[in-house]
Amino acid sequence: MKYVFVYGTLRAGEINDINLAADRHAIARPRHLGVTTLAGRLFDFGTYPGMVAQTGETVAKTAVIGDVYEIDDALVAVLDEIEQVYPGVDGLFVSREVHVEVAGERVACLYYPVTPAAAADKPEIVGGDWIAHRLALNAR
């Protein structure tokens, strides 16, 4: 089993809901460990967000809200396909690993940030929560 931090359309109820992605591929549903934050900035790419992770030892000034799931190893390939992450191909999203604290536990998670250059001309999502941002836009 692996862990994944999802912050955008892979969150429950969103268009690429991780649970439904598992169902479509006859893979065991992920186990939700909880909600946490990850140091970084979230940007609006229109129908989905992109996260630029904070690197280095400085204290985070902004954080991105997301969910942590324990997933079956087979689900990683499905997530890579959704995020269009392919070996040897430079794309918008990249696959990285990060340690997060969730439900009193520290776990190493897979996650899918974008490069800072990809987000350079995108509006920042203040508050770092894709779902709250999308709901606010839809309410207008």
Stockholm file with secondary structure:
# STOCKHOLM 1.0

chainA/1-140         MKYVFVYGTLRAGEINDINLAADRHAIARPRHLGVTTLAGRLFDFGTYPGMVAQTGETVAKTAVIGDVYEIDDALVAVLDEIEQVYPGVDGLFVSREVHVEVAGERVACLYYPVTPAAAADKPEIVGGDWIAHRLALNAR
#=GR chainA/1-140 SS CEEEEECSTTSTTSTTCHHHHHHHTTCCCCEEEEEEEEEEEEEECSSSEEEEECCSSSCCSCEEEEEEEEECTTHHHHHHHHTTCCTTCCCSBCCEEEEEEETTEEEEEEECCBCGGGGTTSCBCTTSCHHHHHHHHHHC
#=GC SS_cons         CEEEEECSTTSTTSTTCHHHHHHHTTCCCCEEEEEEEEEEEEEECSSSEEEEECCSSSCCSCEEEEEEEEECTTHHHHHHHHTTCCTTCCCSBCCEEEEEEETTEEEEEEECCBCGGGGTTSCBCTTSCHHHHHHHHHHC
//
